[in-house]
Amino acid sequence: MKRAKSSPAARLTALTAAGRKKSGLRAGRFGEVYRAAPMERVKLIKAGVAPDTVGDIAEAMGAPQEAVIRDLGIARSTWARKRSQHAPLEQHASEKVVGLATLIGQVETLVEEQGAPAGFDAAKWFRDWMRQPVPALGGRKPVELLDTREGQQIVSGLLDAIRAGAYL
C-alpha cells in the first residue's frame, strides 16, 4: 500500500518533542525515517530527538524500553533526566536513536518492495533478527553493533545484502 508523500521535514516530525504531541513514532512509519533525505536526518540529530521516541521504538519492537536504551549504549540516567526535563537528547544519543529508527525503516522498505506479506511487522522482525548470531559477522549478533554509527552502518549493509538475496 502506497502512502501519500510528505515533505522531508514532516517525515521526521514524530521524533521531535513538538511532533510527539501530535503523533509520536509508530510502527509502519519507520520507512519515512529511512527514506528521508540524509540532511534532514542530520538536522534532526543536531536538534535532538525527544527521549520518548525511545519508548515509541521499544513499543513498536515489543521490547522493554530499558533494553533499547541499553542496546543503544545510552546512559539511563541521562535519558531519564532529559525525559523529566522534556528536553531533547544530546547529539550522540539522538544519532543512535535515529540510526535505529532508520534500520527498522530499512526493513519496512525492503518488505514493501517485496510485496509486504500480510501481518509482517518490521520492528518485531528486526528485534528478533538482531539478537541472532550472523555468520557474516563472525557469529556476532547485530545488536552488539547498534551502539555506534559504524556498527549501525554494518547492520545496514547486512540488510542490503538480505535485500539482494545474499545468504548471511
MODELLER restraints for C-alpha pairs under 7 A, 6 or more apart:
rsr = mdl.restraints
at = mdl.atoms
rsr.add(forms.Gaussian(group=physical.xy_distance, feature=features.Distance(at['CA:8:A'], at['CA:36:A']), mean=5.43, stdev=0.5))
rsr.add(forms.Gaussian(group=physical.xy_distance, feature=features.Distance(at['CA:8:A'], at['CA:37:A']), mean=6.44, stdev=0.5))
rsr.add(forms.Gaussian(group=physical.xy_distance, feature=features.Distance(at['CA:8:A'], at['CA:40:A']), mean=6.58, stdev=0.5))
rsr.add(forms.Gaussian(group=physical.xy_distance, feature=features.Distance(at['CA:9:A'], at['CA:40:A']), mean=6.47, stdev=0.5))
rsr.add(forms.Gaussian(group=physical.xy_distance, feature=features.Distance(at['CA:11:A'], at['CA:32:A']), mean=5.46, stdev=0.5))
rsr.add(forms.Gaussian(group=physical.xy_distance, feature=features.Distance(at['CA:11:A'], at['CA:33:A']), mean=6.26, stdev=0.5))
rsr.add(forms.Gaussian(group=physical.xy_distance, feature=features.Distance(at['CA:11:A'], at['CA:36:A']), mean=6.63, stdev=0.5))
rsr.add(forms.Gaussian(group=physical.xy_distance, feature=features.Distance(at['CA:12:A'], at['CA:33:A']), mean=6.11, stdev=0.5))
rsr.add(forms.Gaussian(group=physical.xy_distance, feature=features.Distance(at['CA:13:A'], at['CA:19:A']), mean=4.70, stdev=0.5))
rsr.add(forms.Gaussian(group=physical.xy_distance, feature=features.Distance(at['CA:14:A'], at['CA:20:A']), mean=5.33, stdev=0.5))
rsr.add(forms.Gaussian(group=physical.xy_distance, feature=features.Distance(at['CA:14:A'], at['CA:23:A']), mean=6.13, stdev=0.5))
rsr.add(forms.Gaussian(group=physical.xy_distance, feature=features.Distance(at['CA:14:A'], at['CA:24:A']), mean=4.58, stdev=0.5))
rsr.add(forms.Gaussian(group=physical.xy_distance, feature=features.Distance(at['CA:14:A'], at['CA:25:A']), mean=5.11, stdev=0.5))
rsr.add(forms.Gaussian(group=physical.xy_distance, feature=features.Distance(at['CA:15:A'], at['CA:24:A']), mean=6.52, stdev=0.5))
rsr.add(forms.Gaussian(group=physical.xy_distance, feature=features.Distance(at['CA:15:A'], at['CA:25:A']), mean=6.29, stdev=0.5))
rsr.add(forms.Gaussian(group=physical.xy_distance, feature=features.Distance(at['CA:15:A'], at['CA:49:A']), mean=5.65, stdev=0.5))
rsr.add(forms.Gaussian(group=physical.xy_distance, feature=features.Distance(at['CA:15:A'], at['CA:50:A']), mean=6.05, stdev=0.5))
rsr.add(forms.Gaussian(group=physical.xy_distance, feature=features.Distance(at['CA:15:A'], at['CA:53:A']), mean=5.78, stdev=0.5))
rsr.add(forms.Gaussian(group=physical.xy_distance, feature=features.Distance(at['CA:16:A'], at['CA:49:A']), mean=5.24, stdev=0.5))
rsr.add(forms.Gaussian(group=physical.xy_distance, feature=features.Distance(at['CA:16:A'], at['CA:50:A']), mean=5.02, stdev=0.5))
rsr.add(forms.Gaussian(group=physical.xy_distance, feature=features.Distance(at['CA:17:A'], at['CA:50:A']), mean=4.88, stdev=0.5))
rsr.add(forms.Gaussian(group=physical.xy_distance, feature=features.Distance(at['CA:24:A'], at['CA:53:A']), mean=6.97, stdev=0.5))
rsr.add(forms.Gaussian(group=physical.xy_distance, feature=features.Distance(at['CA:24:A'], at['CA:56:A']), mean=6.79, stdev=0.5))
rsr.add(forms.Gaussian(group=physical.xy_distance, feature=features.Distance(at['CA:25:A'], at['CA:53:A']), mean=6.62, stdev=0.5))
rsr.add(forms.Gaussian(group=physical.xy_distance, feature=features.Distance(at['CA:25:A'], at['CA:56:A']), mean=5.62, stdev=0.5))
rsr.add(forms.Gaussian(group=physical.xy_distance, feature=features.Distance(at['CA:26:A'], at['CA:56:A']), mean=6.43, stdev=0.5))
rsr.add(forms.Gaussian(group=physical.xy_distance, feature=features.Distance(at['CA:26:A'], at['CA:60:A']), mean=6.45, stdev=0.5))
rsr.add(forms.Gaussian(group=physical.xy_distance, feature=features.Distance(at['CA:27:A'], at['CA:60:A']), mean=5.31, stdev=0.5))
rsr.add(forms.Gaussian(group=physical.xy_distance, feature=features.Distance(at['CA:27:A'], at['CA:123:A']), mean=6.91, stdev=0.5))
rsr.add(forms.Gaussian(group=physical.xy_distance, feature=features.Distance(at['CA:30:A'], at['CA:101:A']), mean=5.84, stdev=0.5))
rsr.add(forms.Gaussian(group=physical.xy_distance, feature=features.Distance(at['CA:30:A'], at['CA:102:A']), mean=6.52, stdev=0.5))
rsr.add(forms.Gaussian(group=physical.xy_distance, feature=features.Distance(at['CA:30:A'], at['CA:104:A']), mean=6.04, stdev=0.5))
rsr.add(forms.Gaussian(group=physical.xy_distance, feature=features.Distance(at['CA:30:A'], at['CA:105:A']), mean=4.06, stdev=0.5))
rsr.add(forms.Gaussian(group=physical.xy_distance, feature=features.Distance(at['CA:30:A'], at['CA:108:A']), mean=6.98, stdev=0.5))
rsr.add(forms.Gaussian(group=physical.xy_distance, feature=features.Distance(at['CA:31:A'], at['CA:105:A']), mean=3.74, stdev=0.5))
rsr.add(forms.Gaussian(group=physical.xy_distance, feature=features.Distance(at['CA:31:A'], at['CA:106:A']), mean=6.26, stdev=0.5))
rsr.add(forms.Gaussian(group=physical.xy_distance, feature=features.Distance(at['CA:31:A'], at['CA:108:A']), mean=5.63, stdev=0.5))
rsr.add(forms.Gaussian(group=physical.xy_distance, feature=features.Distance(at['CA:31:A'], at['CA:109:A']), mean=5.63, stdev=0.5))
rsr.add(forms.Gaussian(group=physical.xy_distance, feature=features.Distance(at['CA:32:A'], at['CA:105:A']), mean=6.85, stdev=0.5))
rsr.add(forms.Gaussian(group=physical.xy_distance, feature=features.Distance(at['CA:33:A'], at['CA:101:A']), mean=6.68, stdev=0.5))
rsr.add(forms.Gaussian(group=physical.xy_distance, feature=features.Distance(at['CA:33:A'], at['CA:102:A']), mean=5.52, stdev=0.5))
rsr.add(forms.Gaussian(group=physical.xy_distance, feature=features.Distance(at['CA:33:A'], at['CA:105:A']), mean=6.29, stdev=0.5))
rsr.add(forms.Gaussian(group=physical.xy_distance, feature=features.Distance(at['CA:34:A'], at['CA:102:A']), mean=4.52, stdev=0.5))
rsr.add(forms.Gaussian(group=physical.xy_distance, feature=features.Distance(at['CA:34:A'], at['CA:105:A']), mean=4.94, stdev=0.5))
rsr.add(forms.Gaussian(group=physical.xy_distance, feature=features.Distance(at['CA:34:A'], at['CA:106:A']), mean=5.76, stdev=0.5))
rsr.add(forms.Gaussian(group=physical.xy_distance, feature=features.Distance(at['CA:45:A'], at['CA:91:A']), mean=5.60, stdev=0.5))
rsr.add(forms.Gaussian(group=physical.xy_distance, feature=features.Distance(at['CA:45:A'], at['CA:94:A']), mean=5.22, stdev=0.5))
rsr.add(forms.Gaussian(group=physical.xy_distance, feature=features.Distance(at['CA:45:A'], at['CA:95:A']), mean=5.45, stdev=0.5))
rsr.add(forms.Gaussian(group=physical.xy_distance, feature=features.Distance(at['CA:46:A'], at['CA:91:A']), mean=5.43, stdev=0.5))
rsr.add(forms.Gaussian(group=physical.xy_distance, feature=features.Distance(at['CA:48:A'], at['CA:88:A']), mean=4.78, stdev=0.5))
rsr.add(forms.Gaussian(group=physical.xy_distance, feature=features.Distance(at['CA:48:A'], at['CA:89:A']), mean=5.08, stdev=0.5))
rsr.add(forms.Gaussian(group=physical.xy_distance, feature=features.Distance(at['CA:48:A'], at['CA:90:A']), mean=5.76, stdev=0.5))
rsr.add(forms.Gaussian(group=physical.xy_distance, feature=features.Distance(at['CA:48:A'], at['CA:91:A']), mean=5.84, stdev=0.5))
rsr.add(forms.Gaussian(group=physical.xy_distance, feature=features.Distance(at['CA:48:A'], at['CA:94:A']), mean=5.55, stdev=0.5))
rsr.add(forms.Gaussian(group=physical.xy_distance, feature=features.Distance(at['CA:49:A'], at['CA:88:A']), mean=5.15, stdev=0.5))
rsr.add(forms.Gaussian(group=physical.xy_distance, feature=features.Distance(at['CA:49:A'], at['CA:89:A']), mean=5.41, stdev=0.5))
rsr.add(forms.Gaussian(group=physical.xy_distance, feature=features.Distance(at['CA:49:A'], at['CA:94:A']), mean=5.19, stdev=0.5))
rsr.add(forms.Gaussian(group=physical.xy_distance, feature=features.Distance(at['CA:50:A'], at['CA:87:A']), mean=6.86, stdev=0.5))
rsr.add(forms.Gaussian(group=physical.xy_distance, feature=features.Distance(at['CA:50:A'], at['CA:88:A']), mean=4.69, stdev=0.5))
rsr.add(forms.Gaussian(group=physical.xy_distance, feature=features.Distance(at['CA:50:A'], at['CA:89:A']), mean=6.20, stdev=0.5))
rsr.add(forms.Gaussian(group=physical.xy_distance, feature=features.Distance(at['CA:51:A'], at['CA:79:A']), mean=6.32, stdev=0.5))
rsr.add(forms.Gaussian(group=physical.xy_distance, feature=features.Distance(at['CA:51:A'], at['CA:82:A']), mean=6.58, stdev=0.5))
rsr.add(forms.Gaussian(group=physical.xy_distance, feature=features.Distance(at['CA:51:A'], at['CA:83:A']), mean=5.39, stdev=0.5))
rsr.add(forms.Gaussian(group=physical.xy_distance, feature=features.Distance(at['CA:51:A'], at['CA:88:A']), mean=6.23, stdev=0.5))
rsr.add(forms.Gaussian(group=physical.xy_distance, feature=features.Distance(at['CA:51:A'], at['CA:89:A']), mean=6.00, stdev=0.5))
rsr.add(forms.Gaussian(group=physical.xy_distance, feature=features.Distance(at['CA:52:A'], at['CA:83:A']), mean=6.85, stdev=0.5))
rsr.add(forms.Gaussian(group=physical.xy_distance, feature=features.Distance(at['CA:54:A'], at['CA:65:A']), mean=6.74, stdev=0.5))
rsr.add(forms.Gaussian(group=physical.xy_distance, feature=features.Distance(at['CA:54:A'], at['CA:97:A']), mean=6.84, stdev=0.5))
rsr.add(forms.Gaussian(group=physical.xy_distance, feature=features.Distance(at['CA:55:A'], at['CA:65:A']), mean=5.55, stdev=0.5))
rsr.add(forms.Gaussian(group=physical.xy_distance, feature=features.Distance(at['CA:58:A'], at['CA:64:A']), mean=5.96, stdev=0.5))
rsr.add(forms.Gaussian(group=physical.xy_distance, feature=features.Distance(at['CA:58:A'], at['CA:65:A']), mean=5.14, stdev=0.5))
rsr.add(forms.Gaussian(group=physical.xy_distance, feature=features.Distance(at['CA:58:A'], at['CA:68:A']), mean=6.22, stdev=0.5))
rsr.add(forms.Gaussian(group=physical.xy_distance, feature=features.Distance(at['CA:60:A'], at['CA:123:A']), mean=5.83, stdev=0.5))
rsr.add(forms.Gaussian(group=physical.xy_distance, feature=features.Distance(at['CA:61:A'], at['CA:123:A']), mean=4.62, stdev=0.5))
rsr.add(forms.Gaussian(group=physical.xy_distance, feature=features.Distance(at['CA:61:A'], at['CA:124:A']), mean=4.53, stdev=0.5))
rsr.add(forms.Gaussian(group=physical.xy_distance, feature=features.Distance(at['CA:61:A'], at['CA:127:A']), mean=5.89, stdev=0.5))
rsr.add(forms.Gaussian(group=physical.xy_distance, feature=features.Distance(at['CA:62:A'], at['CA:124:A']), mean=6.32, stdev=0.5))
rsr.add(forms.Gaussian(group=physical.xy_distance, feature=features.Distance(at['CA:69:A'], at['CA:76:A']), mean=6.68, stdev=0.5))
rsr.add(forms.Gaussian(group=physical.xy_distance, feature=features.Distance(at['CA:71:A'], at['CA:143:A']), mean=6.50, stdev=0.5))
rsr.add(forms.Gaussian(group=physical.xy_distance, feature=features.Distance(at['CA:71:A'], at['CA:146:A']), mean=6.40, stdev=0.5))
rsr.add(forms.Gaussian(group=physical.xy_distance, feature=features.Distance(at['CA:71:A'], at['CA:147:A']), mean=6.37, stdev=0.5))
rsr.add(forms.Gaussian(group=physical.xy_distance, feature=features.Distance(at['CA:72:A'], at['CA:96:A']), mean=6.16, stdev=0.5))
rsr.add(forms.Gaussian(group=physical.xy_distance, feature=features.Distance(at['CA:72:A'], at['CA:146:A']), mean=5.53, stdev=0.5))
rsr.add(forms.Gaussian(group=physical.xy_distance, feature=features.Distance(at['CA:72:A'], at['CA:147:A']), mean=4.28, stdev=0.5))
rsr.add(forms.Gaussian(group=physical.xy_distance, feature=features.Distance(at['CA:73:A'], at['CA:147:A']), mean=5.03, stdev=0.5))
rsr.add(forms.Gaussian(group=physical.xy_distance, feature=features.Distance(at['CA:74:A'], at['CA:93:A']), mean=6.15, stdev=0.5))
rsr.add(forms.Gaussian(group=physical.xy_distance, feature=features.Distance(at['CA:82:A'], at['CA:88:A']), mean=6.39, stdev=0.5))
rsr.add(forms.Gaussian(group=physical.xy_distance, feature=features.Distance(at['CA:82:A'], at['CA:89:A']), mean=6.35, stdev=0.5))
rsr.add(forms.Gaussian(group=physical.xy_distance, feature=features.Distance(at['CA:96:A'], at['CA:147:A']), mean=6.54, stdev=0.5))
rsr.add(forms.Gaussian(group=physical.xy_distance, feature=features.Distance(at['CA:96:A'], at['CA:149:A']), mean=6.96, stdev=0.5))
rsr.add(forms.Gaussian(group=physical.xy_distance, feature=features.Distance(at['CA:99:A'], at['CA:152:A']), mean=6.68, stdev=0.5))
rsr.add(forms.Gaussian(group=physical.xy_distance, feature=features.Distance(at['CA:103:A'], at['CA:156:A']), mean=6.35, stdev=0.5))
rsr.add(forms.Gaussian(group=physical.xy_distance, feature=features.Distance(at['CA:104:A'], at['CA:122:A']), mean=6.41, stdev=0.5))
rsr.add(forms.Gaussian(group=physical.xy_distance, feature=features.Distance(at['CA:104:A'], at['CA:123:A']), mean=5.70, stdev=0.5))
rsr.add(forms.Gaussian(group=physical.xy_distance, feature=features.Distance(at['CA:104:A'], at['CA:126:A']), mean=6.52, stdev=0.5))
rsr.add(forms.Gaussian(group=physical.xy_distance, feature=features.Distance(at['CA:107:A'], at['CA:122:A']), mean=5.79, stdev=0.5))
rsr.add(forms.Gaussian(group=physical.xy_distance, feature=features.Distance(at['CA:108:A'], at['CA:122:A']), mean=5.30, stdev=0.5))
rsr.add(forms.Gaussian(group=physical.xy_distance, feature=features.Distance(at['CA:110:A'], at['CA:163:A']), mean=6.33, stdev=0.5))
rsr.add(forms.Gaussian(group=physical.xy_distance, feature=features.Distance(at['CA:130:A'], at['CA:141:A']), mean=5.99, stdev=0.5))
rsr.add(forms.Gaussian(group=physical.xy_distance, feature=features.Distance(at['CA:130:A'], at['CA:142:A']), mean=4.69, stdev=0.5))
rsr.add(forms.Gaussian(group=physical.xy_distance, feature=features.Distance(at['CA:130:A'], at['CA:143:A']), mean=5.01, stdev=0.5))
rsr.add(forms.Gaussian(group=physical.xy_distance, feature=features.Distance(at['CA:131:A'], at['CA:141:A']), mean=5.49, stdev=0.5))
rsr.add(forms.Gaussian(group=physical.xy_distance, feature=features.Distance(at['CA:131:A'], at['CA:142:A']), mean=6.55, stdev=0.5))
rsr.add(forms.Gaussian(group=physical.xy_distance, feature=features.Distance(at['CA:131:A'], at['CA:143:A']), mean=5.85, stdev=0.5))
rsr.add(forms.Gaussian(group=physical.xy_distance, feature=features.Distance(at['CA:132:A'], at['CA:141:A']), mean=5.39, stdev=0.5))
rsr.add(forms.Gaussian(group=physical.xy_distance, feature=features.Distance(at['CA:133:A'], at['CA:139:A']), mean=4.75, stdev=0.5))
rsr.add(forms.Gaussian(group=physical.xy_distance, feature=features.Distance(at['CA:133:A'], at['CA:140:A']), mean=4.99, stdev=0.5))
rsr.add(forms.Gaussian(group=physical.xy_distance, feature=features.Distance(at['CA:133:A'], at['CA:141:A']), mean=4.40, stdev=0.5))
rsr.add(forms.Gaussian(group=physical.xy_distance, feature=features.Distance(at['CA:134:A'], at['CA:140:A']), mean=5.86, stdev=0.5))
rsr.add(forms.Gaussian(group=physical.xy_distance, feature=features.Distance(at['CA:134:A'], at['CA:141:A']), mean=5.90, stdev=0.5))
rsr.add(forms.Gaussian(group=physical.xy_distance, feature=features.Distance(at['CA:134:A'], at['CA:168:A']), mean=6.32, stdev=0.5))
rsr.add(forms.Gaussian(group=physical.xy_distance, feature=features.Distance(at['CA:135:A'], at['CA:168:A']), mean=5.85, stdev=0.5))
rsr.add(forms.Gaussian(group=physical.xy_distance, feature=features.Distance(at['CA:136:A'], at['CA:168:A']), mean=5.50, stdev=0.5))
rsr.add(forms.Gaussian(group=physical.xy_distance, feature=features.Distance(at['CA:142:A'], at['CA:155:A']), mean=6.16, stdev=0.5))
rsr.add(forms.Gaussian(group=physical.xy_distance, feature=features.Distance(at['CA:145:A'], at['CA:151:A']), mean=4.26, stdev=0.5))
rsr.add(forms.Gaussian(group=physical.xy_distance, feature=features.Distance(at['CA:145:A'], at['CA:152:A']), mean=6.08, stdev=0.5))
rsr.add(forms.Gaussian(group=physical.xy_distance, feature=features.Distance(at['CA:146:A'], at['CA:152:A']), mean=5.25, stdev=0.5))
